[in-house]
Every structure is written in structure tokens, then in C-alpha cells.
Amino acid sequence: MILEMVASGGDRPVVTANGRSLTASDLLARARAAAHRFRGRPAVLYLSPSHLAYPVALFGAALAGIPFIPLNYRLGEHQLARLLARHPGAFVLRPADLDALLSVEEDAEGGADAPELAQDQDAVAVVLYTSGTTAEPKAALLRHRHLLAYVLNTQEFASAEEGDAALVAVPPYHVAGLMNLLTNLYSGRRLVYLSAFDAGEWLETARREQVTHALVVPTMLARIVAEVPVDDAGTPTLRSLAYGGARTPRPVVERALQVFPGTGFVNAYGLTETASSVAVLGPDDHREALAASDPAVRDRLGSVGRALPGVEIEIRDDDGKPARAGETGLVFVRGEQISGEYGGRSALDADGWFPTRDRGRLDADGYLFIEGRADDTIIRGGENIAPAEIEDVLVAHPGIVEAAVIGVPDPEWGQRIVAVVVGEGDPAEVRQWVKERLRTSKTPDAIVFRAELPKTETGKLLRRTLLAELETTHA
């Protein structure tokens, strides 16, 4: 459905990468040709950075009626081999194969037998492997109906202005990369891909391609902001900048609002299993929170906004009962776009609710605040402590750029609080900073300075990596 609508664009460029572009007609012709090559295979595996061939392979797989599976090409040889072994007989696309996929068009004779999109909306469209930061990656299944529900509930067809362009730097194996492709094509914006992220190149590309919309993860946003020497990034065409995929330090958001004064910011919260965003903090929310004198409104700058159309959000306490406004609990979501399925096993409960395994709270106006993964909660002396609360206080310190708070096993208290920070300062003074703003039980027992924090390519903190290191050095 989406490809058929996009194809109506004719000779209008719809995707650009490395100085080359495909028109809507080009994309349709090459996707149909790719579908002929993919037929008879159980799936298409894509192992490459972003490329013009990415949408060709995605839509080609859809036309062939088989799943599209983009893999993290940065994984080690043995990790990739294990994932490949899960899909015997699949059509594998590596970087060396992509130009060939683009060079083949459907000829007139082949056009008579052109495949059309499968009508089975319950068929598996995409398989995305979770990041595997705490265990082996799980295969999350997204069916055509999940992708369509997200696109149709959040976008208006051909609503973009002429000349609109979206800069995409997130990896193609991330759900944000996939859904950014679909939503921008459906809206009528040209996609501009960066195969590898560099803050300076990102800014240069945004200016050169007259980018109007962009999506970044928090690490990217922090590096872009640091690249701008004054309070103006010099991107006058950039109207919308979305960020998400992990917690974004509030100082980074506030600085970004300064250096992109004419840009509307969007903070998006979602998961692989939810087919991208389920909640959004929009441009008006950002501006209102930044200018507010009311602390409750200003605090919304640290929220992920309110539920998108078609999505319900519920907070449940430890007994599984709905929590009151302002109370912290486990975040559950429900809606047509929610898959919550792993290899044929559904994680949805009897009423269709998906447990995100995130802890959070909803304020009285429906704004969602995410406090971290449930597994990250520190239990010290019987008290549940959210790392995010301490991390927010730490990054407010003038000498600290980033912070990660970890619970390390302790025979007396159950867990001790260790803060790993990027920046400079005196550990005792930093501890006192936290103690003055939070109570003693939430003050880190130790402050560890590092040059950087271990993260995935999409900016998620590798807490298990830090914990393994701290268990050795702070046992």
C-alpha cells in the first residue's frame, strides 16, 4: 500500500545517498526487479549501512511476500554467524551486493509479470533483533498491519511541502530507521541517508541538502550540539528535529534548543516491539516547558510526552493494579501498532497490553516520565531507587557531562550505589552535590570518573558492561 502510493510520485526524487538519488518510479521498478530475485527464498537479510538499496530491498521483500531482516553489521563475526544460522536459505545482501541490486530494472517483458504487494496484512513484514545488551538478541516480529497502523495513525499522505527532505543517520537495523523510511516516503519527504554518523558531516549535509526534518539518537544530538561553536547551528531550513532511542540528558536538550532556535523539537519514546514511537513530546511542549515558571510544567522537558493516536498507556504498581497519577510503576502499552511478538510467542496479556519492562509514571495531564528499565532498579536496604533520578542530579553538576548509576552487590545493604561519570570534579564534592539535592540513601557510595560510557550504536547505555567492571573493581 505504501509503495503503491509512493510510486505515484513519478520522477520526483524520493531517496538520496552519497550524492545519488532514486525517483519514485526508479524505486518501484527496482523493488519489483528485486522481488523477482528474492522469490523462493524464506527471507531477505540486509547487512550493510544505509544505502540507496535499503528501501529497494525492503519493498522488494514485501512484494515477494517474505520478511525483511536488517542485521547489525557491526556485530562480531561469531555473533553474526549465529544470527545468519537462524535463517538458512535467506537471500543475503552485503555491501558488495547493493550496487548490483540497484542496477537491475524490470524490463517491459518482466513488467507483465510484475509482483504486487501481498494482501495478507497479518504476514510478517520485518524481523528486528533487539540490541542484546543484557542477553542474546531476540527476534521481534512486526507484521504488515503493525507498520500500517503506525504510519496511518501518525501521518497524512503527501502532506509534506515541496522540497521537504529528511536526514536519517540512525542505523537501518534499528526500528527508528525502518519507520523513518516508511513515514517520510508516505508523507512525501525525500530521504537523505548518512551511511556513517559524524557531527560535522551531519551539519554540512543538513545545510547542503536543505534538510527540513531529521532524526537522531541522544549521543548524536550531544555531539552535534558540541560541534556548534555559537548559539546558531546555521540550519535555517531545519523545521523539525526528533530525538529518542535512549534517555537524553536534560542539559543536552536545553543546549540544543539554544543552538537550533528556529527548530521544533520532538522527543519520541518507543520500542522495537511497538513498531516505533508510542509517545511524543512535541515542539509546543518543548517551548512551553522551557519558558514555564511552574516547576511541574518545566519538568515536562524531562518527559517523553503523551500517547500517540491509537495508543493507550497504563502504569501498574507491583501488584499489577493501575497506579494513580504521579505514582511510579511498570509501563504497559496497547494499540494496533503493538506487536509484542517474538518468533511466534506473544508477550501481550489477555487484554492486549504489552509490558515494556520500563518503569515510569504519568502525571495528571498524561505526560509520561520514563525512569529506566525495571531490571536497573537499585534495591538498597529494602528501598527501591531509580538510577535516573540520581543521574539527572549528577548531570546538572557543572563539571559532569554524562552519568550512569549502577547497583553493585553489597553484603550489608543488598546493593551499593556507584556513579560512573564523564567530566571532571572532586568525588567528595560531587557526592555532597547529590546529598544536598536528594536524601542520604540516594547519595552514591562511590564516584568513578571515565572518559566515556559504554553504549550501543544507537546510544543505549550498556549497564551490564559497567556492572561487570564495577563488580571487579568495587566488590
Secondary structure, DSSP 8 states (H G I E B T S, - for coil): -HHHHHHTTTTSEEEEETTEEEEHHHHHHHHHHHHHHHTTSS-EEE-SSS-THHHHHHHHHHHHTS-EEE--TTS-HHHHHHHHHTSTT-EEE-HHHHHHHHH----HHHHTT-----S-TTSEEEEEE---SSSS--EEEEEHHHHHHHHHHH--TT-S-TT-EEEE-S-TTSHHHHHHHHHHHHHT-EEEE-SS--HHHHHHHHHHTT--EEEE-HHHHHHHHHH-SSS--S-TT--EEEEESS---HHHHHHHHHHSTT-EEEEEEEEGGGTEEEEEE-HHHHHHHHH-SSHHHHGGGGS--EE-TTEEEEEE-TTS-B--TT--EEEEEEETT---EETTEE---TTS-EEEEEEEEE-TT--EEEEEEGGG-EEETTEEE-HHHHHHHHHTSTTEEEEEEEEEEETTTEEEEEEEEEE---HHHHHHHHHHHS-GGGS-SEEEEES---B-TTS-B-HHHHHHHHHHH--
